[in-house]
Amino acid sequence: MNSAPDSLALGPPATADSSDGVNAAPNRRRTPLVPLLLALLAVLDLRVELQLLFDHVTLTSLTEAVRTHLLAVMVLLFTPSLLRRYR
């Protein structure tokens, strides 16, 4: 028994129907383009550094890649979280 008034209720109203047919599209998941685009741009930014790391993996080259491309590294680290957020 919920005694909360309708103005305090969370979420959409229980009888939310669209009579004009504008929002009558089926509910399907869309591909989250923003996180995928950010990840692609981050990989393109790190392209040369990744090639150097694949040739010779050293602690110095790894720290230099992270230090000089911090935003791209953070985007790649948080891409799974962004994908979950945008779904």
C-alpha positions as CSV (number, residue, x, y, z in Angstrom):
1,M,0.0,0.0,0.0
2,N,1.7,3.1,-1.3
3,S,0.4,6.2,0.4
4,A,2.7,8.6,-1.5
5,P,1.0,11.2,-3.6
6,D,1.4,11.1,-7.4
7,S,3.7,14.2,-7.4
8,L,6.3,12.3,-5.3
9,A,6.1,9.0,-7.2
10,L,9.3,8.0,-9.0
11,G,9.3,6.9,-12.7
12,P,6.8,7.3,-15.4
13,P,3.0,7.3,-14.7
14,A,1.4,3.9,-14.7
15,T,-1.0,4.8,-17.5
16,A,1.4,6.4,-19.9
17,D,0.1,5.8,-23.4
18,S,0.7,7.7,-26.5
19,S,-2.6,8.5,-28.3
20,D,-1.0,10.6,-31.1
21,G,1.3,7.8,-32.3
22,V,4.4,9.9,-32.5
23,N,6.2,7.9,-29.8
24,A,4.9,4.5,-30.9
25,A,8.2,3.1,-32.0
26,P,9.1,-0.2,-30.5
27,N,11.5,-0.2,-27.5
28,R,14.7,-1.6,-28.8
29,R,18.3,-1.1,-27.8
30,R,20.3,1.4,-29.9
31,T,24.0,1.1,-30.4
32,P,25.8,3.6,-28.0
33,L,27.7,5.6,-30.6
34,V,29.2,8.2,-28.3
35,P,31.3,5.7,-26.2
36,L,32.3,3.8,-29.3
37,L,33.4,7.0,-31.1
38,L,35.4,8.1,-28.1
39,A,37.1,4.7,-27.9
40,L,37.9,4.8,-31.6
41,L,39.4,8.3,-31.4
42,A,41.4,7.3,-28.3
43,V,42.9,4.3,-30.2
44,L,43.7,6.5,-33.1
45,D,45.4,9.0,-30.8
46,L,47.5,6.1,-29.2
47,R,48.2,4.4,-32.6
48,V,51.9,5.3,-32.7
49,E,52.5,4.7,-29.0
50,L,50.8,1.3,-29.3
51,Q,53.0,0.3,-32.2
52,L,56.1,1.2,-30.1
53,L,54.7,-0.7,-27.2
54,F,54.1,-3.8,-29.4
55,D,57.7,-3.6,-30.7
56,H,59.4,-3.0,-27.3
57,V,57.4,-3.2,-24.1
58,T,59.3,-1.3,-21.5
59,L,58.3,0.4,-18.3
60,T,59.6,3.7,-19.7
61,S,57.6,3.5,-22.9
62,L,54.5,2.5,-21.0
63,T,54.7,5.4,-18.6
64,E,55.6,7.9,-21.4
65,A,52.5,6.7,-23.3
66,V,50.3,7.2,-20.3
67,R,51.8,10.5,-19.4
68,T,51.6,12.1,-22.8
69,H,48.2,10.7,-23.8
70,L,46.4,10.7,-20.4
71,L,42.9,11.5,-21.8
72,A,43.0,8.8,-24.4
73,V,44.1,6.2,-21.8
74,M,41.4,7.3,-19.4
75,V,38.8,7.1,-22.2
76,L,39.9,3.5,-22.9
77,L,39.9,2.6,-19.3
78,F,36.3,3.9,-18.8
79,T,34.9,2.7,-22.1
80,P,33.2,-0.4,-20.4
81,S,31.5,1.9,-17.9
82,L,30.4,4.3,-20.6
83,L,28.9,1.5,-22.6
84,R,26.9,0.3,-19.6
85,R,25.8,3.8,-18.9
86,Y,24.6,4.5,-22.4
87,R,22.6,1.2,-22.8
